[in-house]
Structure formats: C-alpha cells, structure tokens
C-alpha cells in the first residue's frame, strides 16, 4: 500500500464536506473507484485515520463489483483485514459480490446490554463478589472451552435455529428475550451443512465462553440520561446497574471466514474478478461460493447470538445466587446487536447485501424489525468505550438510512496496535490504576490487559459526539464501568 503521508496529501484536495462530520472522497481520486468513499469524522479523527491504511482500504472497497452508492467509514475506523474496521458497503443483489473481509473473522461479534431494576449503590458492597463469581462462572481467554459441550445434533440445531432453539429446547432464557435480539437471534438463511467439520470442531464446546482480545463483560452504572423519552422506552434510568456483554462466534466463526476466503480466492479467475487487494477476496452473491459463504455466515451468526444468550444465562445465575430472586435483580435484555455481519436490506428500492464490519445497525423510528416498545424512538445503538472509560447508548435516526446505510460505529476504535499498546503500557500498573479509580478488574493476564488499555483507543466521547453531529443517532445514556471481566 502507498505510504499514509502521501495518501493524506493526495486526499486533502479531493475530500469534500457534505455536512456536519460527513466527508466524501470523489471517485476521481483513483480511476478504479466505482463509487465515492464517505467518512464520518471530525478533523482530529480524520487525522488519526491517516496514521494507518484505513482510508486507503476504504477506497479499495469502492472498487468491488456491484457496490452501490458509496462505501462509508465510521468515526472509529481503523485498519483491518481487507475492509477497514468500521467500514460499511452495500452490493446489488443478486450478482454483486459478498466479501468475507467485509464481515470479519469474528462473525457476528456484537454487544448485548442487560439492565436491572437496581440502583448501583444498593449492590455496591457486593460488586467484588459479583465480579469474582462471574469470573469463576464464565470461561475467558483464547481457545477456552465452556461448561456446555454440544453433541452433533445440538450443534446442528444451534447453527440452523439460533437463540429460539437455545431458549425453547436447551432452556437457557425466556421467550421474552427474543424480540430484544436483532433478527430474533436467528437468520433463516443459515445452512449448517455449509459449516466445515473443522469449524464445528472449534465451536462445539465454546458456547457460553467470552474469548480474549477486546471481548468483555462489564458491570456498569448509568451516569447520565440525555434523552429521557428514549431512555424510558429502553427502561434505563440514572444510577441503574447494567451489564454489557461483548463477544462473538469464537473459533467457529473464524474458521467459517478462513474457509470462505480460501474458496473465493480460487474462484476469482473463473468469475473474472481482479482485486486491488487479495484480502478483499469475494464472489458474486449468486455464485456457489457466494451462496455457500452466506449460508455458513448466517449459521455462525446464529451461533454468536446463542453464545451471548448462554452468557446472559450465566450472568442471571450469578445475580440470582448473590442477590436473590427479586424481580428487580433479574437482568433483562435491552437489546442485542451485531457489528460484524452481512444482511440483505432494501435501500431506494434496491436489494443490497450490506456488509457491516465493526459497524452496527442504526435503524430509525418506525422500522418494522424493532421491538414494539422501540418503534417510536428508534433502535438502541451501543458504543462501548475501553476499560476505564464510558460506554454510550444511542437511538438510531431515520436520517441514517441515506447518510450511512442505517449504520453507526461499534466502539471507540483502536488508536494503537496491540503490540504498540504493550510497548507503552505495563499491565500490572494499569490494573492498579483502574483499581484506584474504583474499577474492579477480573483478567488473568496483565499482557492482555495492556493490549486493551484506554490509551490504545480513540476518545469515545469524541466518537459518539461525531455520530450524533452527523445525524446518524442521538445520545440516550452514558454508562460508566464498575467492574470488568476480560480474557
């Protein structure tokens, strides 16, 4: 790739401001661009993006066959595999391409917010015990196995049926959970037979595990309400105890992506597709490779929603043990939304395969996919910060449909690579600093703790303000960490 400084110098004169915090790069920047590249950012975030190859990766996305409208990068955009993390693009069906690099290796990595009816001060003295019990009940770290090992038939049904099977047959959760999960926790396009033997081997005993890296479970306090009407619809209030879960499809999803990249790479010549970056391996959605990957991706997405459902059950069990069976102690699902996924959606009368990699849906009021209680205010959008910083709940706006393919960012976004973070941060000292702030840390590895240090990420307040300024979503609530569980 071109050096980032040279790219930035060439970008500046061609970057046109469309509106507050929204920029567009004209296709004249490079002759192979099929559509413009949009970026949601302010000047400081644009400068941070220019420090890696993420803008150039976004430009590369605009060259994909069948892409429509624009490719867009969110305020948390940073360099990824093929697509930048925080990249969104829609391709025209049936023959536009689907690209695994536009979804990511951790298929349906996503965030689920649970709320209680408790004030945090009611349980403040019990927080250390709650955090420790969660750490004992939930396996964390790379490659860890869960308490729930599925036989071949059970795994087949999880892949094919998702959360409804986990609730109705395995008894983990209630039917009331389902409307508060994106797509009801189940994509009907799943075909378990398209998931390889190796992927199944990696996933059969990982349901109910957190994983490593930036995955976490965090106990939080609602510090501030910005939009009382939307907060009431989401049943959020100040000083409330909440729980945020961030994880995905574990080794199973990673293998599904790996398998698909290999198969699509082999099909490029047959399909006459020439790529500027081989990491953008793709195939027409209607091709055998495209259909096989989409079916396997949907199955992996069902697995990921099921994983977060099992984790929800473990959280509920811990709360029941420590706080009793009072109704206000029962963690209910506010919403669960994916941020590494491809969905078939309609924009301007066109059916598109919308790739969201490190980006979440942000549907506005009235969207039929939303729970009845949220129809009036819009979809809950979650933007977690990093350890020691706030997380935010927003509500999607109708304007997001034309601005960003109804998409928002999924977090603060990395500013430093994991290796760079470990060079700058000492994990043991970070643990002490977080404890000094009153944040309980349950993480066995100081090295992994250092990788996820707050200084490794962009300013989440700035990122969220940029999303709101651009008109994609509006702020509803600010949540601050009380305890964090990491791999």
PyMOL commands that set and color helices and strands:
alter all, ss='L'
color gray80, all
select helices_A, chain A and resi 4-12+27-29+43-49+54-61+100-102+120-137+152-161+163-168+175-178+182-185+192-194+197-203+228-233+250-271+278-280+288-323+327-329+372-374+400-404+418-424+427-436+446-451+454-456+460-470
alter helices_A, ss='H'
color red, helices_A
select strands_A, chain A and resi 15-19+22-25+36-40+67-78+85-92+97-98+110-119+216-225+240-247+283-284+332-338+340-347+350-357+359-361+380-383+391-396+407-409+440-442+473-486
alter strands_A, ss='S'
color yellow, strands_A
deselect
rebuild
show_as cartoon
